[in-house]
Amino acid sequence: MASPQTIAQLRQSEYRVLPVREEMRKNLVRKIKAGETLFPGIIGYDQSVIPQIENAILSGQDIVFLGERGQAKSRLIRSLNVLLDEEVPVIEGCEINDNPYAPICRACRDRVLAEGDAVPIRWITPDQRYSEKLATPDTAIADLIGEVDPIRVAEGKYLADELTIHYGLVPRTHRGIFAINELPDLAERIQVGLLNLIEERDVQIRGFKVRLPLDVYVVASANPEDYTNRGRIITPLKDRFGAQIRTHYPRTIEDEIRIVEQERTVFPDRELPVFMPEFMKEIEGEITQLARRNPKVNQRSGVSVRLSITNYENLVANASRRALRTGEPEAVPRISDLPAIIPSSTGKLEMETWEEGDDQSILEKIVKTAVLNVFRRHFEAGQFSELVQRFDAGLTVEVSETQPSDRYAGLLRELPGVEKGLKSLGLEKRPAALASGVEFVLEGLHLSKRLNKTQLDGGSVYAG
């Protein structure tokens, strides 16, 4: 059935225009009853953040998300679009998506007065009802609320005429969701300008006697350090938000890995498949988890999930580079590939120390601790006592990121207990996977103080 195209047809269809809060609440209730996932792709928030979001929407409250960088605040905000109707009617040509039954802008009121119910309407989608602004110190009231349009004045309209106004982002999001990221970065005078919007639901433009009773759902994000009366947020604005929801980083390595697998860049490279062993995923996730607890890493700025994602990508890239040069059929990251994460980590970790080179040394310690922790989850050093004795008798093994995988497969006969250990890791009998497992066992024994390790240019030598 064709959608109504005029106000008259809309009235005949008995269509009911809902306030945006009521519309979002209605759709949330429907999704909850149907058992639908509210935020597909958001991992680790099912028992913490998402219930608070549901409560806020059911209560009709504006939301401010508090969290450090890389906690999916922007994704959560943008995902609220799923709670808007698939399409809603607005007056054709209106700058602020006016309700056909009750227009609020001067142009639409005049038009309805002149043409009545013959005024045409159009239907807009959720994407057209969402606006987002990154708060910056130079953001002006004109950007958010509006300003006199000099071109309209030049065309002959009076300054006092409401029709001279060029609307900002907020009025243009009438009957939709307006999001502002990093709210405390707004200058205080601009924050004051938002007070009426959040509480009284109207905006005032310059010195005009213009009152726009906007229907806008407001969502914001902020860093907790700035969102205090000692930070850069004014207390009256903070008081006007209905719900303050604290986000967090993944609380388990399993969630960290799931996010990485979902978000990492994947190329359709069928000629060189990549296999990432589970223990390497654990090590990569453990590195990030340890960084979030390290006292030498600035925890106020946070350690983003992007650290895990870029580290994973660099490990895959280094393994792919080796496989391409050695002609191996697949790329499998190893322990000797871990130095490749230094470029992707140092820029994302803000250290508390200012000493030259401390950032790299701190990261190297975190990496070693991560490898040891994961090794202890899978093995006990004592189960490789025969292997340690072999090293004490003079065995040495050299490893490097450039060494072909076949070399490791041949070593297994000289390394008692390792093949059994690799089976427990679920590694198939493929040279590249076995090479990765051998390096993991040797490095774990070294960090457990059972083997010595000598660093060489481009590699390492394990000995008793």
C-alpha positions as CSV (number, residue, x, y, z in Angstrom):
1,M,0.0,0.0,0.0
2,A,1.4,3.4,-1.0
3,S,2.5,5.8,1.8
4,P,0.4,9.0,2.2
5,Q,1.8,11.9,0.2
6,T,-0.1,14.8,1.7
7,I,-1.3,15.8,5.2
8,A,-4.9,15.0,4.2
9,Q,-3.9,11.4,3.2
10,L,-2.0,11.1,6.4
11,R,-5.0,12.1,8.4
12,Q,-7.2,9.6,6.5
13,S,-4.7,6.8,7.2
14,E,-5.1,7.6,11.0
15,Y,-1.3,7.7,11.3
16,R,-0.3,8.7,14.8
17,V,2.9,10.8,15.2
18,L,4.7,9.8,18.4
19,P,7.3,11.9,20.4
20,V,10.7,10.5,19.8
21,R,11.0,9.2,23.4
22,E,7.7,7.4,23.1
23,E,8.7,6.0,19.7
24,M,12.0,4.6,21.1
25,R,10.3,3.2,24.1
26,K,7.7,1.5,22.0
27,N,10.3,-0.2,19.8
28,L,12.4,-1.2,22.8
29,V,9.5,-2.9,24.4
30,R,8.8,-4.7,21.2
31,K,12.4,-5.9,20.9
32,I,12.6,-7.0,24.5
33,K,9.3,-9.0,24.2
34,A,10.6,-10.6,20.9
35,G,14.0,-11.5,22.5
36,E,15.9,-9.5,19.9
37,T,19.5,-8.4,20.5
38,L,19.4,-4.7,21.1
39,F,23.0,-3.9,20.1
40,P,24.5,-6.6,17.7
41,G,28.2,-6.4,17.7
42,I,28.6,-4.9,21.2
43,I,30.5,-7.5,23.3
44,G,30.8,-7.7,27.0
45,Y,28.1,-5.3,28.0
46,D,25.1,-7.7,28.3
47,Q,25.1,-7.7,32.1
48,S,26.4,-4.2,32.8
49,V,25.9,-1.4,30.3
50,I,23.0,-2.5,28.2
51,P,20.5,-3.0,31.1
52,Q,21.2,0.6,32.1
53,I,20.6,1.8,28.6
54,E,17.3,-0.1,28.5
55,N,16.3,1.5,31.8
56,A,17.1,5.0,30.6
57,I,15.1,4.6,27.4
58,L,12.1,3.0,29.2
59,S,12.3,6.0,31.5
60,G,12.6,8.5,28.7
61,Q,15.9,9.9,30.0
62,D,18.7,11.5,28.1
63,I,22.0,9.6,28.4
64,V,25.6,10.6,29.0
65,F,28.2,7.7,28.5
66,L,31.3,8.0,30.7
67,G,34.3,6.0,29.7
68,E,37.9,6.1,28.6
69,R,38.8,5.9,25.0
70,G,38.1,2.7,23.0
71,Q,35.1,1.6,25.1
72,A,32.5,1.6,22.2
73,K,30.7,4.7,23.4
74,S,30.3,6.1,19.9
75,R,29.1,2.7,18.6
76,L,26.5,2.5,21.4
77,I,25.3,6.0,20.6
78,R,25.0,5.3,16.8
79,S,23.3,2.0,17.5
80,L,20.3,3.8,19.2
81,N,19.1,4.4,15.7
82,V,17.6,0.8,15.7
83,L,15.0,2.1,18.1
84,L,13.6,4.6,15.6
85,D,10.7,3.7,13.3
86,E,11.7,2.6,9.8
87,E,10.2,5.8,8.4
88,V,8.2,8.8,9.7
89,P,6.4,11.6,7.8
90,V,7.7,15.2,7.7
91,I,6.5,18.3,5.8
92,E,8.1,18.3,2.4
93,G,10.9,20.9,2.1
94,C,11.1,21.6,5.9
95,E,14.6,22.2,7.2
96,I,13.8,20.8,10.7
97,N,11.6,17.7,9.9
98,D,8.4,19.3,11.1
99,N,5.5,17.1,12.3
100,P,2.8,17.4,9.6
101,Y,0.1,17.7,12.3
102,A,1.9,20.4,14.4
103,P,4.7,22.3,12.6
104,I,6.9,24.6,14.7
105,C,8.9,26.5,12.2
106,R,7.5,29.7,10.8
107,A,7.9,28.6,7.1
108,C,5.8,25.5,7.7
109,R,3.2,27.2,9.8
110,D,2.7,29.8,7.1
111,R,2.5,27.1,4.4
112,V,-0.1,25.0,6.3
113,L,-2.1,28.2,7.0
114,A,-2.1,28.9,3.2
115,E,-2.5,25.4,1.7
116,G,-4.2,23.5,4.6
117,D,-4.1,19.7,4.4
118,A,-2.9,19.8,0.8
119,V,0.7,20.4,1.9
120,P,2.9,17.5,0.6
121,I,4.8,15.3,3.0
122,R,7.8,13.0,2.6
123,W,9.0,10.0,4.6
124,I,12.5,9.9,6.2
125,T,14.6,7.1,7.6
126,P,16.4,6.7,11.0
127,D,19.8,7.8,9.4
128,Q,18.2,11.1,8.4
129,R,17.0,11.6,11.9
130,Y,20.4,11.3,13.6
131,S,23.0,14.0,14.0
132,E,26.4,13.8,15.7
133,K,28.8,16.5,16.7
134,L,32.3,16.2,18.0
135,A,32.7,18.8,20.7
136,T,35.7,21.1,20.1
137,P,36.7,24.3,21.9
138,D,35.8,26.3,18.8
139,T,32.3,25.0,18.5
140,A,29.9,27.9,18.3
141,I,26.2,28.3,19.2
142,A,25.6,28.9,15.5
143,D,26.8,25.4,14.8
144,L,24.5,23.8,17.3
145,I,21.4,26.1,17.5
146,G,21.5,28.5,14.6
147,E,22.4,32.0,13.3
148,V,21.0,34.8,11.1
149,D,21.6,33.9,7.4
150,P,23.1,37.0,5.8
151,I,22.1,35.8,2.3
152,R,18.4,35.8,3.4
153,V,18.9,39.3,4.8
154,A,20.4,40.4,1.5
155,E,17.4,39.1,-0.3
156,G,15.3,41.6,1.5
157,K,14.0,39.9,4.7
158,Y,14.1,41.9,7.9
159,L,16.6,40.9,10.6
160,A,13.7,40.5,13.0
161,D,12.0,38.0,10.7
162,E,12.2,34.5,11.9
163,L,12.6,33.4,8.3
164,T,16.2,34.8,8.2
165,I,17.4,32.1,10.6
166,H,19.7,29.4,9.4
167,Y,19.1,26.5,11.7
168,G,22.0,24.6,13.4
169,L,22.4,20.9,14.0
170,V,20.1,20.6,16.9
171,P,16.9,22.0,15.3
172,R,17.8,20.0,12.1
173,T,17.6,16.9,14.3
174,H,14.0,17.7,15.5
175,R,12.2,14.4,16.0
176,G,15.4,12.5,16.1
177,I,18.6,11.7,18.1
178,F,21.3,14.3,18.6
179,A,24.7,13.0,19.9
180,I,27.6,15.1,21.1
181,N,30.9,13.4,21.7
182,E,33.4,14.6,24.3
183,L,30.9,17.0,25.8
184,P,33.3,18.7,28.3
185,D,35.4,20.0,25.4
186,L,32.7,22.5,24.7
187,A,33.4,26.0,26.0
188,E,31.4,26.8,29.1
189,R,29.3,29.5,27.4
190,I,28.3,26.8,24.8
191,Q,27.4,24.4,27.5
192,V,25.1,27.0,29.0
193,G,23.4,27.3,25.6
194,L,22.4,23.6,25.9
195,L,20.6,23.9,29.2
196,N,17.3,24.8,27.8
197,L,17.5,22.1,25.1
198,I,17.9,19.2,27.7
199,E,15.5,20.5,30.3
200,E,12.8,22.7,28.7
201,R,13.2,21.1,25.3
202,D,13.4,24.4,23.4
203,V,16.2,26.6,21.9
204,Q,16.6,30.3,21.6
205,I,18.4,31.9,18.7
206,R,20.3,35.2,19.3
207,G,18.0,38.0,20.5
208,F,14.9,36.8,18.5
209,K,11.7,36.0,20.3
210,V,11.9,32.5,18.8
211,R,11.0,29.5,20.8
212,L,11.3,26.1,19.1
213,P,9.8,23.3,21.3
214,L,12.1,20.7,19.8
215,D,11.5,16.9,20.2
216,V,15.1,15.7,20.4
217,Y,16.6,12.8,22.3
218,V,20.0,13.9,23.5
219,V,23.0,11.5,24.0
220,A,26.5,12.5,25.0
221,S,29.9,10.9,25.7
222,A,32.7,12.1,28.0
223,N,35.9,11.0,29.7
224,P,35.2,10.5,33.4
225,E,38.2,12.6,34.3
226,D,36.7,15.7,32.6
227,Y,33.1,15.0,33.6
228,T,33.4,16.4,37.2
229,N,33.0,19.9,38.7
230,R,36.8,19.9,38.9
231,G,37.0,19.1,35.2
232,R,35.5,21.0,32.3
233,I,31.8,20.3,32.7
234,I,29.4,22.9,34.3
235,T,27.3,21.4,37.1
236,P,23.9,22.6,35.8
237,L,24.4,20.7,32.5
238,K,25.6,17.6,34.3
239,D,22.5,17.7,36.5
240,R,20.1,17.8,33.5
241,F,21.1,14.4,32.0
242,G,18.8,11.7,33.3
243,A,21.1,8.7,33.1
244,Q,24.9,8.6,33.6
245,I,26.1,5.3,32.3
246,R,29.7,4.1,32.9
247,T,31.2,2.0,30.2
248,H,34.2,-0.3,30.7
249,Y,36.9,-2.3,28.9
250,P,36.4,-6.1,28.3
251,R,36.5,-7.8,31.6
252,T,37.8,-11.1,30.3
253,I,40.4,-12.1,27.7
254,E,37.6,-14.1,25.9
255,D,35.6,-10.9,25.3
256,E,38.8,-9.1,24.2
257,I,39.5,-11.8,21.7
258,R,35.9,-11.8,20.4
259,I,36.1,-8.0,19.8
260,V,39.4,-8.3,18.0
261,E,38.2,-11.1,15.7
262,Q,35.1,-8.9,14.9
263,E,36.9,-5.6,14.4
264,R,40.3,-6.5,12.8
265,T,41.0,-5.7,9.2
266,V,40.6,-8.8,7.0
267,F,41.8,-9.0,3.4
268,P,40.4,-11.5,1.0
269,D,43.9,-13.0,0.5
270,R,43.0,-16.6,-0.6
271,E,46.6,-17.3,-1.8
272,L,48.0,-17.0,1.7
273,P,45.6,-18.2,4.5
274,V,46.3,-17.1,8.0
275,F,46.0,-19.3,11.1
276,M,46.2,-17.7,14.5
277,P,46.8,-20.3,17.3
278,E,44.5,-19.8,20.3
279,F,47.5,-19.4,22.7
280,M,48.7,-16.5,20.5
281,K,45.3,-14.9,20.7
282,E,45.4,-15.3,24.5
283,I,48.9,-13.7,24.7
284,E,47.8,-10.8,22.6
285,G,44.7,-10.3,24.8
286,E,46.7,-10.7,28.0
287,I,49.1,-8.0,26.9
288,T,46.2,-5.5,26.8
289,Q,44.7,-6.7,30.0
290,L,48.1,-6.3,31.8
291,A,48.6,-2.9,30.4
292,R,45.3,-1.8,31.9
293,R,46.6,-2.8,35.4
294,N,50.2,-1.6,35.0
295,P,51.0,1.3,37.4
296,K,53.5,2.7,34.9
297,V,50.8,3.1,32.3
298,N,48.5,6.1,32.6
299,Q,45.1,4.6,33.5
300,R,43.3,7.9,33.3
301,S,43.7,8.0,29.5
302,G,42.9,4.3,29.3
303,V,44.2,1.5,27.2
304,S,41.9,1.2,24.2
305,V,40.7,-2.1,22.7
306,R,42.3,-0.7,19.5
307,L,45.6,-1.8,21.1
308,S,44.5,-5.4,20.9
309,I,43.2,-5.0,17.3
310,T,46.3,-3.3,15.9
311,N,48.6,-5.7,17.7
312,Y,46.7,-8.7,16.3
313,E,46.9,-7.2,12.8
314,N,50.7,-6.6,13.1
315,L,51.3,-10.2,14.3
316,V,49.4,-11.4,11.2
317,A,51.3,-9.0,9.0
318,N,54.7,-10.2,10.3
319,A,53.8,-13.8,9.9
320,S,52.5,-13.2,6.4
321,R,55.7,-11.4,5.4
322,R,57.7,-14.4,6.6
323,A,55.5,-16.9,4.7
324,L,55.8,-14.9,1.5
325,R,59.5,-14.8,1.6
326,T,60.0,-18.5,2.6
327,G,57.3,-19.7,0.2
328,E,55.2,-21.4,2.9
329,P,51.5,-22.1,2.2
330,E,50.1,-20.4,5.3
331,A,51.0,-17.7,7.8
332,V,51.1,-18.6,11.5
333,P,52.3,-16.0,14.1
334,R,54.9,-17.1,16.6
335,I,56.5,-15.8,19.7
336,S,59.4,-14.4,17.6
337,D,56.8,-12.2,15.9
338,L,55.9,-10.4,19.1
339,P,58.5,-7.5,18.6
340,A,56.3,-6.5,15.6
341,I,53.6,-5.2,18.1
342,I,55.9,-2.5,19.4
343,P,55.1,0.1,16.7
344,S,51.4,-0.6,17.1
345,S,51.6,-0.3,21.0
346,T,53.8,2.5,21.9
347,G,51.5,5.2,20.4
348,K,48.5,3.8,22.3
349,L,50.1,3.5,25.8
350,E,50.6,6.8,27.7
351,M,53.3,6.2,30.2
352,E,53.6,7.8,33.6
353,T,57.3,8.0,33.2
354,W,59.2,10.5,31.1
355,E,62.5,8.7,30.9
356,E,63.9,8.0,27.4
357,G,63.2,4.5,26.2
358,D,61.1,3.6,29.3
359,D,58.0,3.1,27.2
360,Q,59.6,0.2,25.2
361,S,61.2,-1.4,28.2
362,I,57.8,-1.3,30.1
363,L,56.1,-2.9,27.0
364,E,58.7,-5.6,26.8
365,K,58.1,-6.5,30.4
366,I,54.4,-6.6,29.8
367,V,54.9,-8.9,26.8
368,K,57.1,-11.3,28.8
369,T,54.6,-11.4,31.7
370,A,51.7,-12.1,29.2
371,V,53.6,-15.0,27.6
372,L,54.4,-16.5,31.0
373,N,50.8,-16.2,32.3
374,V,49.4,-17.9,29.2
375,F,52.1,-20.6,29.4
376,R,51.2,-21.4,33.0
377,R,47.5,-21.7,32.0
378,H,48.3,-24.5,29.6
379,F,51.4,-26.2,31.1
380,E,53.3,-26.9,34.2
381,A,57.1,-26.4,33.8
382,G,57.7,-29.7,35.5
383,Q,56.1,-31.7,32.7
384,F,59.1,-30.8,30.5
385,S,61.7,-32.0,32.9
386,E,63.2,-34.5,30.4
387,L,63.4,-31.7,27.8
388,V,65.2,-29.4,30.3
389,Q,67.7,-32.2,31.1
390,R,68.4,-32.5,27.4
391,F,69.3,-28.8,27.3
392,D,71.4,-29.2,30.4
393,A,73.3,-31.9,28.5
394,G,74.3,-29.4,25.8
395,L,71.3,-29.1,23.4
396,T,70.8,-25.7,21.9
397,V,68.0,-24.4,19.7
398,E,68.0,-21.3,17.6
399,V,64.8,-19.5,16.7
400,S,64.1,-16.4,14.6
401,E,61.2,-14.7,12.9
402,T,62.7,-15.5,9.5
403,Q,63.4,-19.2,10.1
404,P,61.4,-21.6,7.9
405,S,58.8,-23.7,9.6
406,D,60.2,-27.0,8.4
407,R,63.3,-26.4,10.6
408,Y,61.1,-26.6,13.7
409,A,59.2,-29.7,12.6
410,G,62.6,-31.5,12.3
411,L,63.5,-30.4,15.9
412,L,60.6,-32.2,17.5
413,R,62.5,-35.5,17.6
414,E,65.1,-33.8,19.8
415,L,62.6,-32.2,22.1
416,P,61.0,-34.8,24.3
417,G,57.5,-34.0,25.6
418,V,57.0,-31.1,23.3
419,E,54.9,-33.0,20.7
420,K,52.6,-34.1,23.4
421,G,52.3,-30.6,24.7
422,L,51.5,-29.3,21.2
423,K,48.7,-31.8,20.9
424,S,47.1,-30.4,24.1
425,L,47.2,-27.0,22.4
426,G,45.1,-28.4,19.5
427,L,47.8,-27.7,16.9
428,E,47.5,-29.8,13.8
429,K,50.6,-31.5,12.2
430,R,51.3,-28.5,10.0
431,P,54.9,-27.2,10.0
432,A,53.9,-23.5,10.5
433,A,51.6,-24.3,13.4
434,L,54.1,-26.7,15.0
435,A,56.8,-24.0,14.7
436,S,54.6,-21.6,16.6
437,G,54.0,-24.1,19.3
438,V,57.7,-25.0,19.7
439,E,58.6,-21.4,20.2
440,F,55.8,-21.0,22.8
441,V,57.1,-23.9,24.9
442,L,60.7,-22.8,24.7
443,E,59.9,-19.2,25.7
444,G,57.6,-20.4,28.5
445,L,60.4,-22.6,29.9
446,H,62.8,-19.7,29.6
447,L,60.5,-17.3,31.5
448,S,59.9,-20.0,34.1
449,K,63.7,-19.9,34.6
450,R,64.2,-23.5,33.3
451,L,66.2,-22.5,30.1
452,N,68.7,-19.7,29.3
453,K,68.2,-17.5,26.3
454,T,70.7,-15.5,24.4
455,Q,69.5,-12.7,22.1
456,L,71.2,-12.6,18.7
457,D,70.7,-10.2,15.7
458,G,67.4,-11.4,14.2
459,G,66.9,-14.3,16.6
460,S,67.6,-16.1,19.9
461,V,69.3,-19.2,21.1
462,Y,67.9,-21.4,23.9
463,A,70.3,-23.4,26.0
464,G,70.6,-25.1,29.4
